[in-house]
Amino acid sequence: MQPVEYAQYTFAIAIIVVVSQTLSSGFNRIYIVGYERFNLKESLLSFLGCQLLGIVFLVLITLPFRGKYDGVYWMIAGLVTATCLSEFSKTAYQQELRFINYSIVEIFRSAFLFILTLIIISCAGYELKAWMVLAAQMFAMLLSFFLTMANRLELRPMLRVSAAGRLALKIIAGKYKYLFGYYFLLTLFSQSDIFMLRTLADDNTLATYGSAFRYYNLILLSLGAVHAVLLPTIQRVENIQELNDIIKMVNKLLLIFVPVVLGGAWASQWIIPWIDHGKYPNAILVFRILSISAILSFAFSPHVNLILRFEEFKFLLLLVCVSLFLDIIFNVILIPRLGAAGAAISNLIAFGFLNGAIFWRSLKQRKIFMGCSQGAS
């Protein structure tokens, strides 16, 4: 892509991530954490219907502003829908601890996207447009969803507005609304650097950050895999020994993760120019800063699953509010001076604060859990 197209693609993906992850992360974490509380075994498709209703509502209120999205508005809306469907299929298997099926959804999506992207590149070449890649991602996710969930789909309960509405009201009436707010702000926080660069910098600076950000997200795939296993597993932990075994497992993975990431950061001086033909030379420094942020996230963020176990949703909401505020302040200060590298430093500081506070809080929860386990024994 040309830098202008890649900047447009980066900005579109940021919007898609915020909207789709707000819906899918918020609802899907509730599906796992509140599975028993809301009797969701009997409301699987109604739960998916809640997300689809949310998408319809967002499309209706943003339709008058579609001209501001550089001609990719409908691609954004389609990819948001496809992402929510794909993520929900993974969540259904995640809750059941069927991680092979969970992986198959992602394998199908990746394979379809790889094939579709090759076809598009062979046809468009260096005239590749943002909307083409967005369309490929949308169709890849839809295909993986229908192939893996076809035997569990029933259109009528999924589109039953009254059932979906009742379930949504039941969720937001209690403290789970704070969990939904937490995931909304966390998703916004994860993309805030891109939005700030869009406001404070030019297209080339945004494209540079977007280039490094893609490699950073590739690193974070391993962290996402850890969270996918830990969230339902910690919900079922019954004693402190089981919890300690899980923490030891994460620490062992960290010992593998750190040298791999540091090695990748060192090798990025050759790898990134090879991939982008030297188009974004500053992406190397940006990626190295983001790599340090990824290491801190891998070390501390898995402990959030224990906080979710204790349903301390208000604490998480307040914490992400403070972290997002810090990120905005540092971006305003650093982007005009350092460009894309300034945004990466802001990410490092703000996420370091967020994940450090999560780890500190989890230590308190482990003490409480130990006391409960000893009392039960």
C-alpha positions as CSV (number, residue, x, y, z in Angstrom):
1,M,0.0,0.0,0.0
2,Q,0.9,3.6,-0.4
3,P,1.5,5.5,2.9
4,V,-1.8,7.4,2.5
5,E,-3.7,4.1,2.0
6,Y,-1.9,2.4,4.9
7,A,-2.7,5.3,7.2
8,Q,-6.4,5.0,6.2
9,Y,-6.2,1.2,6.8
10,T,-4.6,1.7,10.2
11,F,-7.2,4.3,11.3
12,A,-10.1,2.0,10.0
13,I,-8.7,-1.0,11.9
14,A,-8.4,1.1,15.1
15,I,-12.1,2.0,14.8
16,I,-13.0,-1.6,14.1
17,V,-11.0,-2.8,17.1
18,V,-12.6,-0.3,19.4
19,V,-16.2,-1.1,18.4
20,S,-15.9,-4.8,17.9
21,Q,-13.8,-5.5,20.9
22,T,-16.0,-3.3,23.1
23,L,-18.9,-5.5,22.1
24,S,-17.1,-8.9,21.9
25,S,-14.7,-8.4,24.8
26,G,-17.4,-6.9,27.0
27,F,-20.1,-9.4,26.3
28,N,-17.8,-12.5,25.8
29,R,-16.0,-12.0,29.1
30,I,-19.3,-11.7,30.8
31,Y,-20.3,-14.9,29.0
32,I,-17.4,-16.7,30.8
33,V,-17.3,-14.8,34.2
34,G,-21.1,-14.7,34.5
35,Y,-22.0,-18.0,32.9
36,E,-23.6,-19.5,36.0
37,R,-25.0,-16.2,37.3
38,F,-27.0,-15.5,34.2
39,N,-27.7,-19.1,33.2
40,L,-26.1,-18.5,29.9
41,K,-26.2,-22.2,28.9
42,E,-29.8,-21.6,27.9
43,S,-29.2,-18.2,26.3
44,L,-26.3,-18.8,24.0
45,L,-27.9,-17.3,20.8
46,S,-29.7,-14.6,22.7
47,F,-26.3,-13.5,24.0
48,L,-25.1,-13.3,20.5
49,G,-28.2,-11.4,19.6
50,C,-27.3,-8.7,22.2
51,Q,-24.1,-8.0,20.2
52,L,-25.9,-7.9,16.9
53,L,-28.4,-5.4,18.3
54,G,-25.6,-3.2,19.5
55,I,-24.1,-3.2,16.1
56,V,-27.4,-2.2,14.4
57,F,-27.8,0.6,17.0
58,L,-24.2,1.9,16.3
59,V,-24.7,1.8,12.5
60,L,-28.0,3.8,12.8
61,I,-26.5,6.5,14.9
62,T,-23.3,6.8,12.8
63,L,-24.9,6.6,9.4
64,P,-25.1,10.4,9.0
65,F,-21.3,10.6,9.4
66,R,-20.4,7.9,6.9
67,G,-18.8,10.4,4.6
68,K,-16.0,11.1,7.1
69,Y,-14.7,7.5,6.8
70,D,-13.0,8.0,3.4
71,G,-15.3,5.6,1.6
72,V,-14.8,2.6,3.9
73,Y,-17.7,3.1,6.2
74,W,-19.6,0.0,5.1
75,M,-16.4,-2.1,5.1
76,I,-15.9,-1.0,8.7
77,A,-19.5,-1.9,9.7
78,G,-19.2,-5.3,7.9
79,L,-15.9,-6.1,9.5
80,V,-17.2,-5.1,13.0
81,T,-20.1,-7.6,12.5
82,A,-17.8,-10.3,11.2
83,T,-15.3,-9.8,14.1
84,C,-18.1,-10.1,16.7
85,L,-19.4,-13.3,15.1
86,S,-15.9,-14.9,14.9
87,E,-15.0,-13.9,18.4
88,F,-18.2,-15.3,19.8
89,S,-17.6,-18.7,18.2
90,K,-14.2,-18.8,19.9
91,T,-15.7,-17.7,23.2
92,A,-18.3,-20.5,23.1
93,Y,-15.5,-23.1,22.8
94,Q,-13.3,-21.2,25.3
95,Q,-15.9,-21.4,28.0
96,E,-16.2,-25.1,27.4
97,L,-12.4,-25.5,27.6
98,R,-12.4,-26.9,24.1
99,F,-9.2,-25.1,23.0
100,I,-8.7,-27.3,19.9
101,N,-12.0,-26.1,18.5
102,Y,-11.1,-22.6,19.7
103,S,-7.8,-22.8,17.6
104,I,-9.6,-24.2,14.6
105,V,-11.7,-21.0,14.3
106,E,-8.5,-18.9,14.2
107,I,-6.7,-21.3,11.8
108,F,-9.6,-21.2,9.4
109,R,-9.8,-17.4,9.6
110,S,-6.0,-17.1,9.0
111,A,-6.0,-19.5,6.1
112,F,-9.0,-17.9,4.4
113,L,-7.4,-14.4,4.9
114,F,-4.1,-15.6,3.5
115,I,-5.7,-17.0,0.4
116,L,-8.0,-14.0,-0.2
117,T,-5.1,-11.5,0.3
118,L,-2.9,-13.4,-2.2
119,I,-5.7,-13.2,-4.7
120,I,-6.2,-9.5,-4.2
121,I,-2.4,-8.8,-4.3
122,S,-2.1,-10.8,-7.6
123,C,-4.9,-8.6,-9.1
124,A,-4.2,-5.2,-7.6
125,G,-0.4,-5.3,-7.0
126,Y,1.0,-2.0,-5.8
127,E,-2.5,-0.4,-6.3
128,L,-3.7,-2.2,-3.3
129,K,-6.4,-0.2,-1.5
130,A,-7.5,-0.2,2.2
131,W,-11.1,-1.3,1.4
132,M,-9.8,-4.4,-0.4
133,V,-7.9,-5.8,2.6
134,L,-10.8,-4.9,4.9
135,A,-13.2,-6.8,2.6
136,A,-10.8,-9.8,2.7
137,Q,-10.7,-9.8,6.5
138,M,-14.5,-9.6,6.7
139,F,-15.1,-12.5,4.3
140,A,-12.4,-14.6,6.1
141,M,-14.1,-14.1,9.5
142,L,-17.6,-14.9,8.2
143,L,-16.4,-18.1,6.5
144,S,-14.6,-19.3,9.7
145,F,-17.7,-18.5,11.8
146,F,-20.2,-20.3,9.6
147,L,-18.0,-23.3,9.2
148,T,-17.3,-23.8,12.9
149,M,-20.7,-22.7,14.3
150,A,-23.1,-24.0,11.6
151,N,-24.4,-26.9,13.7
152,R,-25.2,-24.6,16.6
153,L,-26.9,-21.7,14.7
154,E,-30.6,-21.1,14.9
155,L,-31.7,-17.9,13.3
156,R,-34.9,-17.3,15.2
157,P,-33.5,-17.2,18.8
158,M,-30.5,-15.2,17.6
159,L,-32.8,-12.5,16.2
160,R,-35.4,-12.5,19.0
161,V,-35.1,-8.9,20.1
162,S,-37.2,-9.2,23.3
163,A,-35.0,-12.0,24.7
164,A,-31.8,-10.2,23.8
165,G,-33.1,-7.0,25.3
166,R,-34.1,-8.7,28.6
167,L,-30.7,-10.3,28.8
168,A,-29.0,-7.0,28.2
169,L,-31.0,-5.2,30.8
170,K,-30.3,-8.0,33.3
171,I,-26.5,-7.6,32.7
172,I,-26.4,-3.8,33.0
173,A,-28.7,-3.7,36.1
174,G,-25.9,-5.2,38.2
175,K,-22.2,-4.6,38.7
176,Y,-21.4,-6.3,35.4
177,K,-22.0,-2.9,33.7
178,Y,-18.6,-1.9,35.2
179,L,-17.0,-4.8,33.5
180,F,-18.5,-3.8,30.2
181,G,-17.2,-0.2,30.8
182,Y,-13.8,-1.5,31.6
183,Y,-13.5,-3.4,28.3
184,F,-14.8,-0.5,26.4
185,L,-12.1,1.9,27.8
186,L,-9.4,-0.8,27.6
187,T,-10.1,-1.3,23.9
188,L,-10.2,2.5,23.4
189,F,-6.9,2.7,25.4
190,S,-5.3,0.1,23.2
191,Q,-6.0,2.2,20.1
192,S,-5.7,5.7,21.6
193,D,-2.1,6.2,20.3
194,I,-3.5,5.8,16.7
195,F,-6.3,8.3,17.3
196,M,-3.9,10.8,18.8
197,L,-1.5,10.4,15.9
198,R,-4.4,11.0,13.5
199,T,-5.1,14.3,15.3
200,L,-1.5,15.5,16.1
201,A,0.6,14.1,13.2
202,D,0.7,13.6,9.4
203,D,-0.2,10.5,7.4
204,N,3.4,9.3,7.1
205,T,3.9,9.4,10.9
206,L,0.6,7.5,11.4
207,A,1.6,4.9,8.8
208,T,5.0,4.5,10.5
209,Y,3.4,3.8,13.8
210,G,0.8,1.6,12.2
211,S,3.6,-0.5,10.6
212,A,5.4,-1.1,14.0
213,F,2.0,-1.6,15.7
214,R,1.2,-4.5,13.4
215,Y,4.4,-6.3,14.5
216,Y,3.6,-5.4,18.1
217,N,0.1,-7.0,17.8
218,L,1.8,-10.1,16.3
219,I,3.8,-10.4,19.5
220,L,0.6,-9.9,21.6
221,L,-1.0,-12.9,19.9
222,S,0.8,-15.1,22.4
223,L,-0.5,-13.0,25.3
224,G,-4.0,-13.3,23.9
225,A,-3.5,-17.1,23.9
226,V,-2.5,-17.1,27.5
227,H,-5.5,-15.0,28.5
228,A,-7.8,-17.3,26.5
229,V,-6.7,-20.2,28.6
230,L,-6.4,-18.5,32.0
231,L,-9.8,-16.7,32.1
232,P,-12.0,-19.9,32.1
233,T,-9.4,-21.9,34.0
234,I,-9.1,-19.5,36.9
235,Q,-12.8,-19.3,37.2
236,R,-12.8,-23.0,38.1
237,V,-9.8,-23.0,40.4
238,E,-10.7,-24.4,43.9
239,N,-7.6,-24.0,46.0
240,I,-4.4,-21.9,46.3
241,Q,-2.2,-24.8,45.1
242,E,-4.0,-24.9,41.8
243,L,-3.7,-21.1,41.5
244,N,0.0,-21.2,42.3
245,D,0.6,-23.9,39.6
246,I,-1.1,-21.7,37.0
247,I,1.1,-18.7,38.0
248,K,4.2,-20.9,37.8
249,M,3.2,-22.0,34.3
250,V,2.8,-18.3,33.2
251,N,6.2,-17.5,34.7
252,K,7.8,-20.3,32.7
253,L,6.2,-19.0,29.5
254,L,7.6,-15.6,30.4
255,L,11.2,-17.0,30.4
256,I,10.6,-18.1,26.8
257,F,8.7,-15.0,25.7
258,V,11.3,-12.4,26.9
259,P,14.4,-13.7,24.9
260,V,12.2,-14.3,21.8
261,V,10.8,-10.7,21.9
262,L,14.2,-9.2,22.6
263,G,15.7,-11.2,19.8
264,G,13.0,-10.0,17.4
265,A,13.5,-6.4,18.5
266,W,17.3,-6.7,17.8
267,A,16.6,-8.4,14.4
268,S,14.0,-5.8,13.4
269,Q,16.8,-3.6,12.0
270,W,16.9,-6.1,9.1
271,I,13.4,-7.7,9.1
272,I,11.3,-4.5,9.0
273,P,13.2,-2.9,6.0
274,W,13.0,-6.2,4.2
275,I,9.2,-6.3,4.6
276,D,8.4,-2.6,3.9
277,H,11.3,-2.0,1.5
278,G,12.6,0.8,3.7
279,K,9.4,2.8,3.5
280,Y,9.2,3.4,7.3
281,P,12.7,3.5,8.7
282,N,11.5,5.0,12.0
283,A,9.3,1.9,12.6
284,I,12.3,0.0,13.9
285,L,12.7,2.3,17.0
286,V,8.9,2.4,17.5
287,F,8.7,-1.4,17.4
288,R,11.6,-1.8,19.9
289,I,9.8,0.5,22.4
290,L,6.6,-1.3,21.9
291,S,8.4,-4.6,22.4
292,I,9.4,-3.5,26.0
293,S,5.7,-2.7,26.6
294,A,4.7,-6.1,25.3
295,I,7.1,-7.8,27.8
296,L,5.6,-5.8,30.7
297,S,2.1,-6.7,29.6
298,F,3.0,-10.4,29.4
299,A,4.6,-10.3,32.8
300,F,1.8,-8.6,34.7
301,S,-1.5,-8.5,32.7
302,P,-2.4,-12.3,33.1
303,H,-3.0,-11.5,36.8
304,V,-6.1,-9.6,35.8
305,N,-7.9,-12.9,35.5
306,L,-7.8,-13.3,39.3
307,I,-9.3,-9.9,39.8
308,L,-12.1,-10.9,37.4
309,R,-12.6,-14.0,39.5
310,F,-13.3,-11.8,42.5
311,E,-15.5,-9.5,40.4
312,E,-13.6,-6.3,41.3
313,F,-15.0,-4.5,38.2
314,K,-15.2,-1.1,39.7
315,F,-11.5,-1.2,40.5
316,L,-10.6,-2.2,36.9
317,L,-12.8,0.5,35.5
318,L,-11.2,3.2,37.6
319,L,-7.7,1.9,36.9
320,V,-8.2,2.0,33.1
321,C,-9.7,5.5,33.3
322,V,-6.5,6.8,35.0
323,S,-4.3,4.8,32.6
324,L,-6.1,6.3,29.5
325,F,-5.8,9.8,30.9
326,L,-2.1,9.3,31.4
327,D,-1.7,8.0,27.9
328,I,-3.5,11.0,26.4
329,I,-1.4,13.5,28.4
330,F,1.9,11.9,27.4
331,N,0.8,11.7,23.8
332,V,-0.1,15.4,23.8
333,I,3.4,16.1,25.2
334,L,5.5,13.6,23.2
335,I,4.0,13.2,19.7
336,P,4.7,16.8,18.6
337,R,8.3,16.4,19.8
338,L,9.1,12.8,18.9
339,G,6.4,11.7,16.4
340,A,5.6,8.0,16.3
341,A,8.3,7.2,18.9
342,G,6.5,9.6,21.3
343,A,3.3,7.6,20.9
344,A,5.2,4.4,21.6
345,I,6.8,5.8,24.8
346,S,3.3,6.9,25.9
347,N,2.1,3.4,25.3
348,L,5.0,2.0,27.4
349,I,4.4,4.3,30.3
350,A,0.6,4.1,30.4
351,F,0.4,0.3,29.9
352,G,3.2,-0.2,32.4
353,F,1.2,1.7,35.0
354,L,-2.0,-0.3,34.2
355,N,-0.4,-3.7,34.3
356,G,1.8,-2.9,37.4
357,A,-1.4,-1.8,39.3
358,I,-3.1,-5.0,38.2
359,F,-0.2,-7.1,39.5
360,W,-0.2,-5.3,42.8
361,R,-3.9,-5.8,43.3
362,S,-3.7,-9.5,42.4
363,L,-1.2,-10.0,45.2
364,K,-3.9,-8.9,47.6
365,Q,-6.4,-11.2,46.0
366,R,-4.0,-14.2,46.2
367,K,-3.8,-13.6,50.0
368,I,-7.6,-13.5,50.3
369,F,-7.8,-16.7,48.1
370,M,-5.3,-18.4,50.3
371,G,-7.3,-17.6,53.4
372,C,-10.5,-18.8,51.9
373,S,-8.8,-22.1,50.8
374,Q,-7.3,-22.7,54.2
375,G,-10.7,-21.9,55.8
376,A,-12.5,-24.3,53.5
377,S,-9.9,-27.1,54.3
